[in-house]
Amino acid sequence: MSENTPALTLSIAQCIFEVRGQRVMLDADLARMYDVAAKVLNQAVKRNAERFPEDFMFRLTSEEADSLRSQIVTLKNGRGQHRKYLPYAFTEQGVAMLSSILRSSRAIQVNIAIIRAFVWMRQAVPAYKELASKMAELENTVGQHDAAIGGIIETLNEMMLPPNKDKRRIGF
């Protein structure tokens, strides 16, 4: 984890979710990255609860957990494979605070990579939104042109039809 490759940043970014209007990482994902059990990570956090106010870490509601579970498909088969307790969600500040209680060299490297992923997302998401906006604008323009071209083709087709014989001729 010493190098911060784009692939590493992207794989970490896939573990960042938006909950309650904040970008967060779940305790189980963080524990996997730190190579510790989620229970061990949460115990360390509880021992240092004063370092984790609500804007750094919060417990998900059952509705939020169900919604995320359906998005990321975390259910495993078998007895004892499901969590007893609702997961904790750590904001970027909460992840940074984890570095003060998890002091292994792996934890330091993981924290650096995670913070870089949060920064990358802050920079990348507005660019993606701008690109999506431009694509939608282009689609609308193409749609307008398609309608105009369709109208022209329809007029040309009508002009190529044989004349209607029901019309009365005026004159000779």
The 8 nearest C-alpha neighbors of each residue, nearest first, counted from 0:
[[1, 2, 108, 109, 3, 105, 112, 7],
 [0, 2, 108, 3, 109, 112, 105, 111],
 [3, 1, 0, 4, 112, 7, 108, 5],
 [2, 4, 112, 7, 5, 1, 8, 0],
 [3, 5, 7, 6, 2, 8, 9, 112],
 [4, 6, 8, 7, 9, 3, 10, 116],
 [7, 5, 9, 4, 8, 10, 3, 11],
 [8, 6, 10, 4, 9, 5, 11, 3],
 [9, 7, 116, 5, 11, 6, 10, 12],
 [8, 10, 12, 6, 7, 11, 5, 13],
 [11, 9, 7, 13, 12, 8, 6, 14],
 [10, 12, 8, 13, 14, 9, 7, 116],
 [11, 13, 9, 15, 14, 10, 116, 8],
 [12, 14, 10, 11, 15, 9, 16, 8],
 [15, 13, 12, 11, 24, 16, 28, 10],
 [16, 14, 24, 12, 23, 13, 22, 11],
 [17, 15, 23, 22, 18, 24, 14, 13],
 [16, 18, 22, 21, 20, 23, 19, 15],
 [17, 19, 20, 21, 16, 22, 23, 63],
 [20, 18, 21, 17, 22, 63, 23, 59],
 [19, 21, 18, 17, 22, 23, 16, 90],
 [22, 20, 17, 18, 19, 23, 90, 16],
 [23, 21, 17, 16, 90, 15, 18, 20],
 [22, 24, 90, 89, 16, 15, 88, 17],
 [23, 25, 15, 89, 88, 14, 16, 90],
 [26, 24, 88, 28, 27, 87, 89, 29],
 [25, 27, 29, 87, 28, 30, 37, 88],
 [26, 28, 30, 37, 29, 25, 31, 86],
 [29, 27, 31, 25, 30, 26, 32, 14],
 [28, 30, 32, 26, 31, 27, 33, 25],
 [29, 31, 33, 37, 27, 35, 32, 28],
 [32, 30, 34, 28, 29, 33, 27, 35],
 [33, 31, 29, 34, 30, 28, 109, 35],
 [32, 34, 30, 31, 35, 106, 29, 105],
 [33, 35, 31, 32, 30, 36, 105, 29],
 [36, 34, 30, 33, 31, 37, 39, 40],
 [35, 37, 39, 38, 30, 40, 34, 31],
 [38, 36, 30, 40, 27, 39, 41, 26],
 [37, 39, 41, 36, 40, 42, 35, 30],
 [40, 38, 42, 36, 37, 41, 43, 35],
 [39, 41, 37, 43, 42, 38, 30, 44],
 [42, 40, 44, 38, 43, 39, 45, 37],
 [41, 43, 45, 39, 44, 40, 38, 46],
 [44, 42, 46, 40, 41, 45, 39, 47],
 [43, 45, 41, 47, 42, 46, 48, 40],
 [46, 44, 48, 42, 47, 43, 41, 49],
 [45, 47, 43, 44, 48, 42, 49, 41],
 [48, 46, 44, 45, 49, 50, 43, 51],
 [49, 47, 45, 50, 51, 46, 44, 52],
 [48, 50, 51, 47, 52, 46, 45, 44],
 [49, 51, 48, 47, 52, 96, 44, 55],
 [52, 50, 55, 48, 49, 56, 93, 53],
 [51, 53, 55, 54, 56, 50, 49, 48],
 [54, 52, 56, 55, 57, 51, 58, 93],
 [53, 55, 52, 56, 90, 57, 51, 93],
 [56, 54, 93, 90, 51, 92, 53, 52],
 [57, 55, 89, 53, 88, 93, 54, 51],
 [58, 56, 88, 53, 87, 59, 89, 55],
 [57, 59, 87, 86, 88, 85, 60, 56],
 [60, 58, 63, 86, 64, 87, 85, 57],
 [59, 61, 63, 62, 64, 58, 85, 65],
 [60, 62, 64, 63, 65, 59, 85, 66],
 [63, 61, 65, 60, 64, 66, 59, 67],
 [64, 62, 66, 60, 65, 61, 59, 67],
 [63, 65, 61, 67, 66, 62, 68, 59],
 [66, 64, 68, 62, 63, 67, 61, 69],
 [65, 67, 63, 69, 64, 68, 62, 70],
 [68, 66, 70, 64, 69, 65, 71, 63],
 [69, 67, 65, 72, 71, 70, 66, 73],
 [68, 70, 72, 66, 67, 71, 65, 73],
 [71, 69, 67, 68, 72, 66, 73, 65],
 [70, 72, 68, 69, 73, 67, 66, 74],
 [73, 71, 68, 69, 74, 70, 67, 75],
 [74, 72, 68, 71, 75, 69, 70, 67],
 [75, 73, 72, 76, 81, 68, 80, 69],
 [76, 74, 80, 73, 77, 81, 72, 78],
 [77, 75, 80, 74, 78, 81, 79, 73],
 [78, 76, 80, 79, 75, 81, 74, 82],
 [77, 79, 80, 76, 81, 75, 82, 74],
 [78, 80, 81, 77, 82, 76, 83, 75],
 [79, 81, 78, 77, 75, 76, 82, 74],
 [82, 80, 79, 83, 74, 75, 78, 77],
 [83, 81, 84, 80, 85, 79, 86, 74],
 [82, 84, 81, 85, 79, 86, 80, 38],
 [85, 83, 82, 86, 81, 87, 58, 61],
 [84, 86, 59, 58, 61, 87, 64, 83],
 [87, 85, 58, 59, 26, 84, 88, 25],
 [86, 88, 58, 26, 57, 25, 59, 89],
 [87, 89, 25, 57, 24, 56, 23, 58],
 [90, 88, 56, 93, 23, 24, 55, 94],
 [91, 89, 23, 93, 55, 92, 56, 22],
 [90, 92, 94, 93, 95, 89, 23, 117],
 [93, 91, 95, 90, 55, 94, 96, 89],
 [94, 92, 55, 96, 90, 89, 95, 91],
 [93, 95, 97, 91, 96, 92, 89, 90],
 [96, 94, 92, 93, 97, 98, 91, 110],
 [95, 97, 93, 98, 94, 99, 92, 50],
 [98, 96, 94, 99, 100, 95, 101, 93],
 [97, 99, 101, 96, 100, 95, 107, 102],
 [98, 100, 97, 96, 101, 102, 95, 50],
 [99, 101, 97, 98, 102, 43, 96, 47],
 [102, 100, 98, 99, 97, 106, 103, 107],
 [101, 103, 100, 106, 98, 104, 99, 107],
 [102, 104, 106, 105, 101, 107, 108, 98],
 [103, 105, 107, 106, 108, 102, 109, 101],
 [104, 106, 108, 103, 107, 109, 33, 0],
 [107, 105, 109, 103, 104, 108, 33, 110],
 [106, 108, 104, 110, 105, 109, 98, 111],
 [107, 109, 105, 111, 110, 106, 1, 0],
 [110, 108, 106, 112, 111, 107, 105, 113],
 [111, 109, 113, 107, 112, 108, 106, 114],
 [110, 112, 108, 114, 109, 113, 115, 107],
 [111, 113, 115, 109, 110, 114, 3, 116],
 [114, 112, 116, 110, 115, 111, 109, 117],
 [113, 115, 117, 111, 116, 112, 110, 118],
 [116, 114, 118, 112, 113, 117, 119, 111],
 [115, 117, 119, 113, 8, 114, 118, 12],
 [116, 118, 114, 120, 115, 119, 121, 113],
 [119, 117, 115, 121, 116, 120, 114, 122],
 [120, 118, 116, 122, 121, 117, 123, 115],
 [121, 119, 123, 117, 122, 118, 124, 116],
 [122, 120, 118, 119, 123, 124, 117, 125],
 [121, 123, 119, 120, 124, 125, 118, 126],
 [124, 122, 120, 126, 125, 121, 119, 127],
 [123, 125, 127, 126, 120, 121, 122, 128],
 [126, 124, 128, 127, 123, 129, 122, 121],
 [125, 127, 129, 123, 124, 128, 130, 122],
 [128, 126, 130, 124, 125, 129, 131, 123],
 [127, 129, 125, 131, 130, 126, 132, 124],
 [130, 128, 132, 126, 127, 131, 125, 133],
 [129, 131, 127, 133, 132, 128, 134, 126],
 [132, 130, 134, 128, 129, 133, 127, 135],
 [131, 133, 129, 135, 130, 134, 128, 136],
 [132, 134, 136, 130, 135, 131, 137, 129],
 [133, 135, 137, 131, 136, 132, 138, 130],
 [136, 134, 138, 132, 137, 133, 131, 139],
 [137, 135, 133, 139, 134, 138, 132, 140],
 [136, 138, 134, 140, 139, 135, 141, 133],
 [137, 139, 135, 141, 140, 136, 142, 134],
 [140, 138, 142, 136, 137, 141, 135, 143],
 [141, 139, 137, 143, 142, 138, 144, 136],
 [140, 142, 144, 138, 143, 139, 145, 137],
 [141, 143, 145, 139, 140, 144, 138, 146],
 [144, 142, 140, 146, 145, 141, 139, 147],
 [143, 145, 147, 141, 146, 142, 148, 140],
 [146, 144, 142, 148, 143, 147, 149, 141],
 [145, 147, 149, 143, 144, 148, 150, 142],
 [148, 146, 144, 150, 149, 145, 151, 143],
 [149, 147, 151, 145, 150, 146, 144, 152],
 [150, 148, 146, 152, 147, 151, 145, 153],
 [149, 151, 147, 153, 148, 152, 146, 154],
 [150, 152, 148, 154, 153, 149, 155, 147],
 [153, 151, 155, 149, 154, 150, 156, 148],
 [152, 154, 150, 156, 151, 155, 149, 157],
 [155, 153, 157, 151, 156, 152, 150, 158],
 [156, 154, 158, 152, 157, 153, 151, 159],
 [157, 155, 153, 159, 158, 154, 152, 160],
 [156, 158, 154, 160, 155, 159, 153, 152],
 [157, 159, 155, 156, 160, 154, 161, 153],
 [158, 160, 156, 157, 155, 161, 162, 154],
 [161, 159, 157, 158, 162, 156, 163, 155],
 [162, 160, 163, 159, 158, 157, 164, 156],
 [163, 161, 164, 160, 166, 158, 159, 165],
 [162, 164, 165, 166, 161, 160, 167, 157],
 [165, 163, 166, 162, 167, 161, 168, 160],
 [166, 164, 163, 167, 162, 168, 161, 169],
 [167, 165, 164, 163, 168, 162, 169, 161],
 [168, 166, 169, 165, 164, 170, 163, 171],
 [167, 169, 166, 170, 171, 165, 164, 163],
 [168, 170, 167, 171, 166, 165, 164, 163],
 [169, 171, 168, 167, 166, 165, 164, 163],
 [170, 169, 168, 167, 166, 164, 165, 162]]
